[in-house]
């Protein structure tokens, strides 16, 4: 009697951001129950991402030394992972043109190597930075893949427009682990505990923002907005979590604003305890998974309908669990919405409750279930299970 071989799925990622750790852990455990083994191979983030200081690893993952270079304005990454793909039944990579592994893996798949699954948005959602040549290459690469894991419903539509068959697309509803944000527990760092206690002693009205702080987050505009809020709500305080090239703008501003708390990157219980005292999110720039964090922390997001949001912005139900203003809205207009919510408890509480309802629709468990189903379908479709 022939012994059944355990199917092996390999995630070959450029790097692992902190918010993906829970995803990989849960997916590995879930697929083990299906008799499928999951491996994770990754390196360090490129320079353009390392400033965020949120890369992580897992004790069962294989870490390699990525090599980086730039050519004609495009970043490229060489991932020395080929040897670790041996025996894989499905290799899942990020849908990015700057990862040279993708071309090698797709070629190997056509020559009898393991099938390739692409995971991504289908496009660069920030059309202001999208490289036309890179997007054309991405389209060709996508059509040659064996399976696609689309972040959102909009991502699925993009993949379909690129020519991917509907029966080769799995929509995963991109999310992250927000259990601790929804139900904070545990003791935070001493500085966080001190800040939380001080805010509560002052009966402050609190807004926050959790984000990588780069040019697309409109940091100067954010600063203008919260200054306007402070003028109308004297007890207002604002918390910022994250790092990036524009973090110094807020750090400098905080020197003259004792109500502005720039805390750097925070994770786990520290983030949860700070979210517990926040009442709303002010996020005027590019938003993606920050939407899910606003749901989990029951802090309705106030934002603007700018053209370069990531596809997760579609999770918002403006007027129900969030406030979405026109793309041309001024900082005074965003501030006015925050002031109105602080002054209208019933309206703020209604949005907060709707956030809780939305959080249940976009949980990490649901994402893991969808990803698991897609992997099983891909293995069955390609005849490797």
DOVEXRO-661493 format. One record per residue (C-alpha): residue number from 1; chain; residue in three letters; x, z negated, y negated. Coordinates in steps of 0.05 Angstrom, whole numbers, always signed. Example, Ala and Ser with C-alpha at 12.3 -4.5 7.8 and 13.67 -1.06 7.14 Angstrom:
ATOM | seq | mol | type | east | up | north
ATOM | 1 | A | Ala | +246 | -156 | +90 .
ATOM | 2 | A | Ser | +273 | -143 | +21 .
END
This chain:
ATOM | seq | mol | type | east | up | north
ATOM | 1 | A | Unk | +0 | +0 | +0 .
ATOM | 2 | A | Unk | +28 | +20 | -68 .
ATOM | 3 | A | Unk | +37 | -37 | -117 .
ATOM | 4 | A | Unk | +2 | -26 | -184 .
ATOM | 5 | A | Unk | +50 | -24 | -242 .
ATOM | 6 | A | Unk | +34 | -64 | -305 .
ATOM | 7 | A | Unk | +21 | -17 | -364 .
ATOM | 8 | A | Unk | +69 | -30 | -422 .
ATOM | 9 | A | Unk | +51 | -20 | -495 .
ATOM | 10 | A | Unk | +108 | -22 | -546 .
ATOM | 11 | A | Unk | +98 | -35 | -620 .
ATOM | 12 | A | Unk | +160 | -5 | -655 .
ATOM | 13 | A | Unk | +152 | -31 | -726 .
ATOM | 14 | A | Unk | +199 | -25 | -785 .
ATOM | 15 | A | Unk | +190 | -99 | -799 .
ATOM | 16 | A | Unk | +140 | -156 | -789 .
ATOM | 17 | A | Unk | +106 | -186 | -851 .
ATOM | 18 | A | Unk | +83 | -257 | -844 .
ATOM | 19 | A | Unk | +10 | -239 | -843 .
ATOM | 20 | A | Unk | +19 | -198 | -779 .
ATOM | 21 | A | Unk | +46 | -254 | -736 .
ATOM | 22 | A | Unk | -22 | -280 | -715 .
ATOM | 23 | A | Unk | -44 | -209 | -698 .
ATOM | 24 | A | Unk | +13 | -196 | -650 .
ATOM | 25 | A | Unk | +6 | -263 | -617 .
ATOM | 26 | A | Unk | -68 | -256 | -604 .
ATOM | 27 | A | Unk | -65 | -183 | -583 .
ATOM | 28 | A | Unk | -10 | -198 | -533 .
ATOM | 29 | A | Unk | -50 | -255 | -503 .
ATOM | 30 | A | Unk | -115 | -214 | -500 .
ATOM | 31 | A | Unk | -83 | -153 | -468 .
ATOM | 32 | A | Unk | -48 | -196 | -416 .
ATOM | 33 | A | Unk | -118 | -212 | -391 .
ATOM | 34 | A | Unk | -127 | -137 | -381 .
ATOM | 35 | A | Unk | -62 | -132 | -342 .
ATOM | 36 | A | Unk | -26 | -98 | -400 .
ATOM | 37 | A | Unk | +41 | -121 | -426 .
ATOM | 38 | A | Unk | +56 | -118 | -501 .
ATOM | 39 | A | Unk | +127 | -113 | -530 .
ATOM | 40 | A | Unk | +146 | -116 | -603 .
ATOM | 41 | A | Unk | +210 | -86 | -632 .
ATOM | 42 | A | Unk | +226 | -91 | -706 .
ATOM | 43 | A | Unk | +281 | -97 | -758 .
ATOM | 44 | A | Unk | +288 | -121 | -829 .
ATOM | 45 | A | Unk | +247 | -95 | -888 .
ATOM | 46 | A | Unk | +276 | -43 | -935 .
ATOM | 47 | A | Unk | +302 | -65 | -1003 .
ATOM | 48 | A | Unk | +237 | -44 | -1036 .
ATOM | 49 | A | Unk | +200 | -96 | -994 .
ATOM | 50 | A | Unk | +252 | -150 | -984 .
ATOM | 51 | A | Unk | +238 | -180 | -1053 .
ATOM | 52 | A | Unk | +171 | -204 | -1028 .
ATOM | 53 | A | Unk | +206 | -253 | -982 .
ATOM | 54 | A | Unk | +151 | -252 | -929 .
ATOM | 55 | A | Unk | +184 | -221 | -868 .
ATOM | 56 | A | Unk | +180 | -259 | -802 .
ATOM | 57 | A | Unk | +195 | -252 | -728 .
ATOM | 58 | A | Unk | +167 | -278 | -663 .
ATOM | 59 | A | Unk | +206 | -311 | -607 .
ATOM | 60 | A | Unk | +186 | -257 | -557 .
ATOM | 61 | A | Unk | +201 | -198 | -603 .
ATOM | 62 | A | Unk | +265 | -157 | -602 .
ATOM | 63 | A | Unk | +299 | -152 | -670 .
ATOM | 64 | A | Unk | +345 | -93 | -685 .
ATOM | 65 | A | Unk | +388 | -74 | -745 .
ATOM | 66 | A | Unk | +353 | -21 | -786 .
ATOM | 67 | A | Unk | +393 | +26 | -829 .
ATOM | 68 | A | Unk | +367 | +51 | -895 .
ATOM | 69 | A | Unk | +381 | +108 | -943 .
ATOM | 70 | A | Unk | +347 | +148 | -998 .
ATOM | 71 | A | Unk | +341 | +223 | -1003 .
ATOM | 72 | A | Unk | +306 | +260 | -1061 .
ATOM | 73 | A | Unk | +269 | +197 | -1080 .
ATOM | 74 | A | Unk | +244 | +182 | -1010 .
ATOM | 75 | A | Unk | +265 | +120 | -971 .
ATOM | 76 | A | Unk | +285 | +130 | -899 .
ATOM | 77 | A | Unk | +295 | +80 | -844 .
ATOM | 78 | A | Unk | +332 | +89 | -778 .
ATOM | 79 | A | Unk | +306 | +42 | -724 .
ATOM | 80 | A | Unk | +354 | +38 | -664 .
ATOM | 81 | A | Unk | +299 | +25 | -614 .
ATOM | 82 | A | Unk | +300 | +85 | -567 .
ATOM | 83 | A | Unk | +330 | +47 | -509 .
ATOM | 84 | A | Unk | +275 | -4 | -513 .
ATOM | 85 | A | Unk | +220 | +48 | -505 .
ATOM | 86 | A | Unk | +240 | +64 | -434 .
ATOM | 87 | A | Unk | +182 | +52 | -386 .
ATOM | 88 | A | Unk | +131 | +48 | -443 .
ATOM | 89 | A | Unk | +61 | +76 | -429 .
ATOM | 90 | A | Unk | +42 | +77 | -503 .
ATOM | 91 | A | Unk | +86 | +70 | -564 .
ATOM | 92 | A | Unk | +52 | +49 | -629 .
ATOM | 93 | A | Unk | +88 | +64 | -695 .
ATOM | 94 | A | Unk | +70 | +61 | -768 .
ATOM | 95 | A | Unk | +43 | +125 | -798 .
ATOM | 96 | A | Unk | +100 | +134 | -848 .
ATOM | 97 | A | Unk | +143 | +195 | -861 .
ATOM | 98 | A | Unk | +205 | +154 | -879 .
ATOM | 99 | A | Unk | +213 | +126 | -808 .
ATOM | 100 | A | Unk | +258 | +173 | -770 .
ATOM | 101 | A | Unk | +236 | +141 | -704 .
ATOM | 102 | A | Unk | +169 | +175 | -711 .
ATOM | 103 | A | Unk | +198 | +245 | -706 .
ATOM | 104 | A | Unk | +241 | +227 | -647 .
ATOM | 105 | A | Unk | +183 | +192 | -612 .
ATOM | 106 | A | Unk | +135 | +250 | -624 .
ATOM | 107 | A | Unk | +185 | +300 | -597 .
ATOM | 108 | A | Unk | +198 | +257 | -536 .
ATOM | 109 | A | Unk | +123 | +252 | -524 .
ATOM | 110 | A | Unk | +118 | +328 | -522 .
ATOM | 111 | A | Unk | +176 | +330 | -472 .
ATOM | 112 | A | Unk | +144 | +281 | -424 .
ATOM | 113 | A | Unk | +159 | +215 | -459 .
ATOM | 114 | A | Unk | +107 | +161 | -474 .
ATOM | 115 | A | Unk | +46 | +178 | -515 .
ATOM | 116 | A | Unk | +48 | +159 | -588 .
ATOM | 117 | A | Unk | -4 | +120 | -628 .
ATOM | 118 | A | Unk | -1 | +120 | -704 .
ATOM | 119 | A | Unk | -25 | +60 | -743 .
ATOM | 120 | A | Unk | -41 | +68 | -817 .
ATOM | 121 | A | Unk | -86 | +89 | -875 .
ATOM | 122 | A | Unk | -81 | +163 | -861 .
ATOM | 123 | A | Unk | -53 | +174 | -931 .
ATOM | 124 | A | Unk | -15 | +137 | -985 .
ATOM | 125 | A | Unk | -74 | +103 | -1020 .
ATOM | 126 | A | Unk | -34 | +98 | -1084 .
ATOM | 127 | A | Unk | -40 | +170 | -1106 .
ATOM | 128 | A | Unk | +4 | +156 | -1166 .
ATOM | 129 | A | Unk | +65 | +145 | -1121 .
ATOM | 130 | A | Unk | +47 | +193 | -1065 .
ATOM | 131 | A | Unk | +100 | +246 | -1052 .
ATOM | 132 | A | Unk | +63 | +313 | -1039 .
ATOM | 133 | A | Unk | +116 | +336 | -990 .
ATOM | 134 | A | Unk | +114 | +270 | -953 .
ATOM | 135 | A | Unk | +38 | +274 | -948 .
ATOM | 136 | A | Unk | +42 | +345 | -919 .
ATOM | 137 | A | Unk | +93 | +322 | -868 .
ATOM | 138 | A | Unk | +50 | +262 | -852 .
ATOM | 139 | A | Unk | -10 | +307 | -838 .
ATOM | 140 | A | Unk | +31 | +349 | -789 .
ATOM | 141 | A | Unk | +58 | +287 | -755 .
ATOM | 142 | A | Unk | -11 | +256 | -750 .
ATOM | 143 | A | Unk | -42 | +317 | -716 .
ATOM | 144 | A | Unk | +13 | +315 | -663 .
ATOM | 145 | A | Unk | +1 | +242 | -644 .
ATOM | 146 | A | Unk | -38 | +222 | -583 .
ATOM | 147 | A | Unk | -79 | +167 | -615 .
ATOM | 148 | A | Unk | -93 | +139 | -684 .
ATOM | 149 | A | Unk | -108 | +67 | -705 .
ATOM | 150 | A | Unk | -143 | +72 | -773 .
ATOM | 151 | A | Unk | -142 | +13 | -820 .
ATOM | 152 | A | Unk | -213 | +23 | -846 .
ATOM | 153 | A | Unk | -273 | +70 | -843 .
ATOM | 154 | A | Unk | -245 | +108 | -903 .
ATOM | 155 | A | Unk | -179 | +114 | -865 .
ATOM | 156 | A | Unk | -217 | +144 | -807 .
ATOM | 157 | A | Unk | -248 | +196 | -853 .
ATOM | 158 | A | Unk | -178 | +214 | -878 .
ATOM | 159 | A | Unk | -152 | +221 | -807 .
ATOM | 160 | A | Unk | -211 | +265 | -788 .
ATOM | 161 | A | Unk | -198 | +309 | -850 .
ATOM | 162 | A | Unk | -126 | +317 | -826 .
ATOM | 163 | A | Unk | -153 | +347 | -761 .
ATOM | 164 | A | Unk | -152 | +287 | -714 .
ATOM | 165 | A | Unk | -207 | +289 | -662 .
ATOM | 166 | A | Unk | -259 | +234 | -672 .
ATOM | 167 | A | Unk | -249 | +210 | -600 .
ATOM | 168 | A | Unk | -176 | +196 | -614 .
ATOM | 169 | A | Unk | -189 | +149 | -673 .
ATOM | 170 | A | Unk | -199 | +74 | -669 .
ATOM | 171 | A | Unk | -221 | +38 | -732 .
ATOM | 172 | A | Unk | -190 | -31 | -730 .
ATOM | 173 | A | Unk | -216 | -60 | -796 .
ATOM | 174 | A | Unk | -149 | -85 | -820 .
ATOM | 175 | A | Unk | -147 | -160 | -830 .
ATOM | 176 | A | Unk | -102 | -221 | -824 .
ATOM | 177 | A | Unk | -104 | -293 | -799 .
ATOM | 178 | A | Unk | -146 | -332 | -848 .
ATOM | 179 | A | Unk | -170 | -390 | -805 .
ATOM | 180 | A | Unk | -129 | -441 | -844 .
ATOM | 181 | A | Unk | -153 | -413 | -910 .
ATOM | 182 | A | Unk | -225 | -420 | -888 .
ATOM | 183 | A | Unk | -214 | -491 | -860 .
ATOM | 184 | A | Unk | -153 | -523 | -892 .
ATOM | 185 | A | Unk | -119 | -577 | -851 .
ATOM | 186 | A | Unk | -51 | -610 | -849 .
ATOM | 187 | A | Unk | -4 | -637 | -901 .
ATOM | 188 | A | Unk | +27 | -588 | -951 .
ATOM | 189 | A | Unk | +95 | -590 | -983 .
ATOM | 190 | A | Unk | +104 | -647 | -1033 .
ATOM | 191 | A | Unk | +103 | -602 | -1094 .
ATOM | 192 | A | Unk | +38 | -570 | -1071 .
ATOM | 193 | A | Unk | +7 | -638 | -1056 .
ATOM | 194 | A | Unk | +27 | -662 | -1126 .
ATOM | 195 | A | Unk | -2 | -601 | -1160 .
ATOM | 196 | A | Unk | -67 | -605 | -1121 .
ATOM | 197 | A | Unk | -74 | -679 | -1138 .
ATOM | 198 | A | Unk | -60 | -666 | -1212 .
ATOM | 199 | A | Unk | -110 | -609 | -1216 .
ATOM | 200 | A | Unk | -164 | -651 | -1184 .
ATOM | 201 | A | Unk | -149 | -710 | -1231 .
ATOM | 202 | A | Unk | -159 | -664 | -1290 .
ATOM | 203 | A | Unk | -224 | -635 | -1263 .
ATOM | 204 | A | Unk | -195 | -567 | -1278 .
ATOM | 205 | A | Unk | -230 | -500 | -1269 .
ATOM | 206 | A | Unk | -183 | -460 | -1226 .
ATOM | 207 | A | Unk | -170 | -387 | -1213 .
ATOM | 208 | A | Unk | -115 | -358 | -1169 .
ATOM | 209 | A | Unk | -81 | -295 | -1145 .
ATOM | 210 | A | Unk | -43 | -283 | -1080 .
ATOM | 211 | A | Unk | -2 | -220 | -1082 .
ATOM | 212 | A | Unk | +65 | -185 | -1080 .
ATOM | 213 | A | Unk | +82 | -183 | -1154 .
ATOM | 214 | A | Unk | +104 | -111 | -1168 .
ATOM | 215 | A | Unk | +87 | -61 | -1222 .
ATOM | 216 | A | Unk | +21 | -41 | -1188 .
ATOM | 217 | A | Unk | -8 | -111 | -1195 .
ATOM | 218 | A | Unk | -13 | -103 | -1271 .
ATOM | 219 | A | Unk | +21 | -169 | -1284 .
ATOM | 220 | A | Unk | +22 | -164 | -1361 .
ATOM | 221 | A | Unk | -52 | -146 | -1359 .
ATOM | 222 | A | Unk | -64 | -206 | -1314 .
ATOM | 223 | A | Unk | -28 | -251 | -1364 .
ATOM | 224 | A | Unk | -71 | -225 | -1421 .
ATOM | 225 | A | Unk | -134 | -237 | -1379 .
ATOM | 226 | A | Unk | -119 | -309 | -1362 .
ATOM | 227 | A | Unk | -99 | -324 | -1434 .
ATOM | 228 | A | Unk | -168 | -300 | -1455 .
ATOM | 229 | A | Unk | -201 | -344 | -1402 .
ATOM | 230 | A | Unk | -161 | -405 | -1426 .
ATOM | 231 | A | Unk | -186 | -395 | -1497 .
ATOM | 232 | A | Unk | -259 | -400 | -1475 .
ATOM | 233 | A | Unk | -250 | -451 | -1418 .
ATOM | 234 | A | Unk | -201 | -505 | -1442 .
ATOM | 235 | A | Unk | -198 | -537 | -1373 .
ATOM | 236 | A | Unk | -177 | -471 | -1340 .
ATOM | 237 | A | Unk | -114 | -469 | -1297 .
ATOM | 238 | A | Unk | -86 | -411 | -1257 .
ATOM | 239 | A | Unk | -44 | -409 | -1193 .
ATOM | 240 | A | Unk | -1 | -350 | -1173 .
ATOM | 241 | A | Unk | +28 | -342 | -1103 .
ATOM | 242 | A | Unk | +77 | -286 | -1087 .
ATOM | 243 | A | Unk | +144 | -255 | -1104 .
ATOM | 244 | A | Unk | +167 | -187 | -1128 .
ATOM | 245 | A | Unk | +199 | -148 | -1185 .
ATOM | 246 | A | Unk | +148 | -173 | -1237 .
ATOM | 247 | A | Unk | +147 | -245 | -1216 .
ATOM | 248 | A | Unk | +195 | -263 | -1272 .
ATOM | 249 | A | Unk | +143 | -242 | -1324 .
ATOM | 250 | A | Unk | +97 | -297 | -1300 .
ATOM | 251 | A | Unk | +153 | -347 | -1290 .
ATOM | 252 | A | Unk | +175 | -336 | -1363 .
ATOM | 253 | A | Unk | +103 | -342 | -1387 .
ATOM | 254 | A | Unk | +93 | -407 | -1349 .
ATOM | 255 | A | Unk | +147 | -441 | -1391 .
ATOM | 256 | A | Unk | +98 | -441 | -1450 .
ATOM | 257 | A | Unk | +35 | -451 | -1409 .
ATOM | 258 | A | Unk | +32 | -517 | -1371 .
ATOM | 259 | A | Unk | -34 | -492 | -1340 .
ATOM | 260 | A | Unk | -1 | -432 | -1306 .
ATOM | 261 | A | Unk | +29 | -450 | -1239 .
ATOM | 262 | A | Unk | +76 | -397 | -1210 .
ATOM | 263 | A | Unk | +90 | -422 | -1140 .
ATOM | 264 | A | Unk | +128 | -364 | -1107 .
ATOM | 265 | A | Unk | +111 | -342 | -1035 .
ATOM | 266 | A | Unk | +71 | -394 | -998 .
ATOM | 267 | A | Unk | +43 | -392 | -928 .
ATOM | 268 | A | Unk | +3 | -434 | -879 .
ATOM | 269 | A | Unk | -21 | -502 | -903 .
ATOM | 270 | A | Unk | +11 | -494 | -972 .
ATOM | 271 | A | Unk | -30 | -432 | -986 .
ATOM | 272 | A | Unk | -92 | -463 | -955 .
ATOM | 273 | A | Unk | -89 | -526 | -998 .
ATOM | 274 | A | Unk | -79 | -487 | -1062 .
ATOM | 275 | A | Unk | -137 | -441 | -1043 .
ATOM | 276 | A | Unk | -180 | -503 | -1032 .
ATOM | 277 | A | Unk | -177 | -521 | -1106 .
ATOM | 278 | A | Unk | -186 | -449 | -1130 .
ATOM | 279 | A | Unk | -256 | -425 | -1148 .
ATOM | 280 | A | Unk | -245 | -351 | -1160 .
ATOM | 281 | A | Unk | -193 | -296 | -1154 .
ATOM | 282 | A | Unk | -170 | -255 | -1214 .
ATOM | 283 | A | Unk | -135 | -193 | -1187 .
ATOM | 284 | A | Unk | -135 | -136 | -1237 .
ATOM | 285 | A | Unk | -84 | -92 | -1201 .
ATOM | 286 | A | Unk | -75 | -60 | -1133 .
ATOM | 287 | A | Unk | -112 | -99 | -1080 .
ATOM | 288 | A | Unk | -112 | -91 | -1004 .
ATOM | 289 | A | Unk | -113 | -148 | -954 .
ATOM | 290 | A | Unk | -118 | -196 | -1013 .
ATOM | 291 | A | Unk | -193 | -179 | -1009 .
ATOM | 292 | A | Unk | -196 | -213 | -941 .
ATOM | 293 | A | Unk | -161 | -275 | -969 .
ATOM | 294 | A | Unk | -212 | -279 | -1025 .
ATOM | 295 | A | Unk | -267 | -279 | -973 .
ATOM | 296 | A | Unk | -234 | -332 | -929 .
ATOM | 297 | A | Unk | -219 | -379 | -987 .
ATOM | 298 | A | Unk | -289 | -367 | -1017 .
ATOM | 299 | A | Unk | -258 | -346 | -1083 .
ATOM | 300 | A | Unk | -295 | -284 | -1105 .
ATOM | 301 | A | Unk | -249 | -230 | -1132 .
ATOM | 302 | A | Unk | -254 | -203 | -1203 .
ATOM | 303 | A | Unk | -220 | -136 | -1206 .
ATOM | 304 | A | Unk | -226 | -66 | -1235 .
ATOM | 305 | A | Unk | -242 | -1 | -1200 .
ATOM | 306 | A | Unk | -173 | +30 | -1207 .
ATOM | 307 | A | Unk | -155 | +92 | -1167 .
ATOM | 308 | A | Unk | -96 | +63 | -1128 .
ATOM | 309 | A | Unk | -127 | +5 | -1091 .
ATOM | 310 | A | Unk | -114 | +4 | -1016 .
ATOM | 311 | A | Unk | -172 | +24 | -971 .
ATOM | 312 | A | Unk | -189 | -49 | -957 .
ATOM | 313 | A | Unk | -220 | -51 | -1026 .
ATOM | 314 | A | Unk | -281 | -20 | -993 .
ATOM | 315 | A | Unk | -295 | -87 | -959 .
ATOM | 316 | A | Unk | -319 | -114 | -1025 .
ATOM | 317 | A | Unk | -393 | -115 | -1041 .
ATOM | 318 | A | Unk | -390 | -115 | -1118 .
ATOM | 319 | A | Unk | -444 | -160 | -1147 .
ATOM | 320 | A | Unk | -452 | -195 | -1080 .
ATOM | 321 | A | Unk | -385 | -225 | -1061 .
ATOM | 322 | A | Unk | -342 | -199 | -1119 .
ATOM | 323 | A | Unk | -341 | -170 | -1189 .
ATOM | 324 | A | Unk | -317 | -98 | -1198 .
ATOM | 325 | A | Unk | -310 | -72 | -1269 .
ATOM | 326 | A | Unk | -296 | -1 | -1291 .
ATOM | 327 | A | Unk | -225 | +24 | -1286 .
ATOM | 328 | A | Unk | -219 | +24 | -1362 .
ATOM | 329 | A | Unk | -244 | -47 | -1370 .
ATOM | 330 | A | Unk | -203 | -89 | -1418 .
ATOM | 331 | A | Unk | -170 | -156 | -1404 .
ATOM | 332 | A | Unk | -223 | -187 | -1448 .
ATOM | 333 | A | Unk | -277 | -157 | -1404 .
ATOM | 334 | A | Unk | -247 | -185 | -1340 .
ATOM | 335 | A | Unk | -238 | -253 | -1374 .
ATOM | 336 | A | Unk | -310 | -252 | -1397 .
ATOM | 337 | A | Unk | -333 | -245 | -1324 .
ATOM | 338 | A | Unk | -291 | -306 | -1304 .
ATOM | 339 | A | Unk | -317 | -347 | -1362 .
ATOM | 340 | A | Unk | -389 | -328 | -1344 .
ATOM | 341 | A | Unk | -379 | -351 | -1273 .
ATOM | 342 | A | Unk | -348 | -417 | -1294 .
ATOM | 343 | A | Unk | -407 | -428 | -1341 .
ATOM | 344 | A | Unk | -460 | -407 | -1290 .
ATOM | 345 | A | Unk | -452 | -451 | -1228 .
ATOM | 346 | A | Unk | -509 | -419 | -1190 .
ATOM | 347 | A | Unk | -480 | -349 | -1197 .
ATOM | 348 | A | Unk | -410 | -372 | -1177 .
ATOM | 349 | A | Unk | -437 | -410 | -1117 .
ATOM | 350 | A | Unk | -477 | -349 | -1095 .
ATOM | 351 | A | Unk | -415 | -305 | -1096 .
ATOM | 352 | A | Unk | -375 | -358 | -1060 .
ATOM | 353 | A | Unk | -426 | -363 | -1004 .
ATOM | 354 | A | Unk | -427 | -287 | -998 .
ATOM | 355 | A | Unk | -351 | -289 | -990 .
ATOM | 356 | A | Unk | -360 | -335 | -930 .
ATOM | 357 | A | Unk | -409 | -285 | -900 .
ATOM | 358 | A | Unk | -361 | -227 | -913 .
ATOM | 359 | A | Unk | -303 | -265 | -882 .
ATOM | 360 | A | Unk | -341 | -266 | -816 .
ATOM | 361 | A | Unk | -346 | -190 | -819 .
ATOM | 362 | A | Unk | -272 | -178 | -826 .
ATOM | 363 | A | Unk | -238 | -231 | -783 .
ATOM | 364 | A | Unk | -172 | -225 | -747 .
ATOM | 365 | A | Unk | -207 | -235 | -680 .
ATOM | 366 | A | Unk | -250 | -175 | -693 .
ATOM | 367 | A | Unk | -189 | -133 | -712 .
ATOM | 368 | A | Unk | -154 | -155 | -648 .
ATOM | 369 | A | Unk | -215 | -138 | -606 .
ATOM | 370 | A | Unk | -219 | -69 | -638 .
ATOM | 371 | A | Unk | -145 | -56 | -629 .
ATOM | 372 | A | Unk | -148 | -79 | -557 .
ATOM | 373 | A | Unk | -206 | -32 | -542 .
ATOM | 374 | A | Unk | -168 | +26 | -575 .
ATOM | 375 | A | Unk | -106 | +12 | -534 .
ATOM | 376 | A | Unk | -146 | +11 | -469 .
ATOM | 377 | A | Unk | -180 | +76 | -488 .
ATOM | 378 | A | Unk | -114 | +108 | -506 .
ATOM | 379 | A | Unk | -82 | +88 | -440 .
ATOM | 380 | A | Unk | -143 | +114 | -402 .
ATOM | 381 | A | Unk | -146 | +179 | -442 .
ATOM | 382 | A | Unk | -72 | +194 | -433 .
ATOM | 383 | A | Unk | -75 | +176 | -359 .
ATOM | 384 | A | Unk | -23 | +120 | -364 .
ATOM | 385 | A | Unk | -68 | +64 | -339 .
END
